[in-house]
Amino acid sequence: MATTVVSEPTAKALSKPEPTATDEIKVFIDTDVLIYNFADESPWHTTARDRIRQLRDMGAEFWISRQVIRELLLA
């Protein structure tokens, strides 16, 4: 099983400021954010889950790549 380490860029990405109501929101979700979202034991679980929900509620369009799907299935 792969281990994911929290990187500084990931921590910053999870705490970005809110987009305005007029912004078109397109979000690429990387593997580590998805893993944090699904792993209840992760210290980043609540942050990732809440941010994904917040963006979803704002009408964000989520994007992931085939590579992210492969990495998630191997995690």
Backbone bond lengths (Angstrom), bond angles and torsions (degrees), N, CA, C in turn:
res aa  C-N    CA-C-N  psi(-1)  N-CA   C-N-CA  omega(-1)  CA-C   N-CA-C  phi
1 M - - - 1.454 - - 1.523 108.98 -
2 A 1.310 117.42 134.62 1.463 122.32 -179.27 1.520 110.74 -76.61
3 T 1.310 115.20 146.31 1.453 121.09 176.92 1.514 107.88 -108.84
4 T 1.312 117.33 132.37 1.451 121.51 179.37 1.513 109.21 -105.22
5 V 1.312 116.66 131.08 1.451 122.48 -179.98 1.518 108.02 -104.17
6 V 1.335 116.24 136.72 1.460 120.58 178.81 1.518 108.25 -71.65
7 S 1.302 116.47 124.93 1.455 120.51 177.91 1.517 109.28 -104.33
8 E 1.297 115.70 158.71 1.461 120.68 179.39 1.523 111.83 -58.61
9 P 1.344 120.21 -43.67 1.469 118.98 177.75 1.530 112.91 -59.72
10 T 1.343 116.43 -36.69 1.464 119.13 178.83 1.517 110.39 -65.64
11 A 1.323 116.47 -44.55 1.463 120.09 179.13 1.521 110.52 -58.69
12 K 1.330 116.89 -41.63 1.461 120.46 178.52 1.526 111.48 -66.69
13 A 1.330 117.35 -39.28 1.463 121.24 -178.95 1.517 111.49 -64.11
14 L 1.326 117.19 -33.57 1.457 120.80 -179.30 1.529 112.03 -74.89
15 S 1.316 118.20 -13.44 1.459 120.32 -176.43 1.523 112.56 -120.61
16 K 1.319 117.95 25.94 1.469 121.55 -179.71 1.531 110.25 -66.82
17 P 1.341 117.11 152.79 1.470 120.47 178.75 1.524 112.15 -65.61
18 E 1.296 114.55 160.63 1.460 121.37 -178.53 1.522 111.62 -69.87
19 P 1.339 117.25 136.73 1.463 119.57 172.14 1.527 109.91 -72.38
20 T 1.307 116.39 157.92 1.460 119.00 178.15 1.521 109.63 -81.14
21 A 1.315 116.41 167.21 1.463 121.76 -176.66 1.520 111.93 -64.74
22 T 1.323 118.04 -23.22 1.464 120.40 -178.05 1.529 112.46 -89.55
23 D 1.327 117.89 -8.36 1.465 120.83 179.52 1.519 110.67 -74.13
24 E 1.336 115.71 139.66 1.461 120.51 170.06 1.520 105.10 -85.38
25 I 1.308 116.42 122.91 1.456 120.26 -172.40 1.522 109.90 -103.47
26 K 1.341 115.32 113.62 1.451 121.79 173.97 1.524 106.04 -121.08
27 V 1.322 116.12 125.74 1.458 120.60 -173.56 1.523 109.97 -125.04
28 F 1.333 116.07 124.09 1.455 121.09 171.11 1.521 106.81 -91.90
29 I 1.319 116.07 123.50 1.466 120.28 -178.79 1.526 108.78 -102.14
30 D 1.314 115.36 120.59 1.450 121.44 -179.28 1.530 110.36 -83.39
31 T 1.313 115.21 165.32 1.463 122.08 -175.79 1.519 112.71 -55.86
32 D 1.334 116.05 -46.23 1.469 118.05 -175.74 1.524 112.36 -62.06
33 V 1.319 118.29 -36.84 1.468 120.51 178.64 1.532 110.16 -66.07
34 L 1.324 117.81 -40.69 1.470 120.70 177.19 1.527 111.17 -64.53
35 I 1.327 116.31 -41.68 1.467 119.53 178.52 1.520 110.08 -62.29
36 Y 1.332 117.10 -45.69 1.475 119.78 178.38 1.526 110.29 -60.53
37 N 1.312 117.65 -38.82 1.455 121.66 179.69 1.524 112.02 -61.33
38 F 1.328 117.10 -39.21 1.464 121.04 -176.56 1.528 114.25 -90.77
39 A 1.328 118.00 -19.59 1.471 121.45 -175.56 1.524 110.04 -94.24
40 D 1.326 115.96 98.31 1.465 120.36 -178.57 1.520 113.10 -57.15
41 E 1.337 117.69 -29.66 1.459 121.52 -176.86 1.535 112.78 -80.53
42 S 1.310 117.78 -8.89 1.468 121.16 -179.51 1.530 110.41 -70.80
43 P 1.337 117.09 138.87 1.468 118.87 176.04 1.533 112.37 -66.82
44 W 1.330 117.19 -16.69 1.461 122.49 179.11 1.530 112.56 -97.25
45 H 1.330 117.73 2.37 1.470 121.59 -175.63 1.528 112.39 -55.55
46 T 1.301 116.67 -54.31 1.465 120.83 -175.50 1.526 111.08 -63.08
47 T 1.320 117.04 -41.20 1.457 121.05 179.80 1.519 111.10 -63.44
48 A 1.334 116.22 -48.06 1.468 120.20 -179.52 1.525 110.82 -63.86
49 R 1.325 116.88 -46.99 1.469 121.04 -178.93 1.532 111.13 -60.35
50 D 1.336 115.92 -46.78 1.458 119.59 -177.77 1.519 112.27 -65.92
51 R 1.335 116.38 -37.89 1.463 119.54 -179.50 1.523 111.28 -68.97
52 I 1.317 116.75 -41.86 1.469 120.33 177.42 1.522 110.27 -62.26
53 R 1.316 116.96 -43.87 1.478 120.15 178.13 1.525 111.49 -63.00
54 Q 1.319 115.64 -42.38 1.462 120.87 -179.48 1.529 110.45 -61.85
55 L 1.313 116.31 -46.55 1.459 119.84 178.46 1.527 111.54 -65.01
56 R 1.331 116.65 -39.86 1.477 120.57 177.35 1.524 110.08 -59.92
57 D 1.327 115.91 -44.65 1.469 120.43 -179.10 1.527 112.40 -65.78
58 M 1.341 116.26 -22.77 1.464 121.07 178.35 1.525 111.49 -87.50
59 G 1.333 116.75 0.15 1.457 120.74 178.02 1.517 114.47 86.98
60 A 1.324 116.53 21.48 1.467 120.05 -178.82 1.523 110.90 -63.74
61 E 1.307 114.61 147.46 1.460 122.54 174.17 1.529 105.99 -99.51
62 F 1.335 116.39 116.55 1.461 120.81 -176.46 1.520 110.91 -92.28
63 W 1.327 115.69 140.74 1.455 123.53 178.93 1.516 109.04 -128.15
64 I 1.328 116.33 138.23 1.457 121.23 169.67 1.530 107.06 -138.39
65 S 1.307 115.50 157.88 1.463 119.60 -178.83 1.527 110.51 -102.14
66 R 1.317 115.09 168.09 1.471 119.47 175.36 1.521 110.20 -60.96
67 Q 1.330 116.26 -36.85 1.458 120.24 179.37 1.524 110.67 -61.68
68 V 1.317 117.78 -41.70 1.464 121.59 178.37 1.528 109.73 -62.35
69 I 1.310 117.64 -41.95 1.472 120.69 178.42 1.513 110.16 -61.29
70 R 1.336 117.13 -45.07 1.468 120.27 179.02 1.528 110.90 -61.50
71 E 1.320 116.48 -45.87 1.472 119.97 -179.39 1.519 111.19 -63.28
72 L 1.323 117.26 -40.07 1.462 121.01 -179.98 1.529 110.25 -64.79
73 L 1.315 117.12 -41.32 1.469 119.92 179.45 1.519 112.36 -67.07
74 L 1.319 118.07 -26.44 1.462 122.10 179.40 1.521 113.17 -87.92
75 A 1.322 116.82 -13.70 1.480 120.34 -176.55 1.512 111.63 -73.68
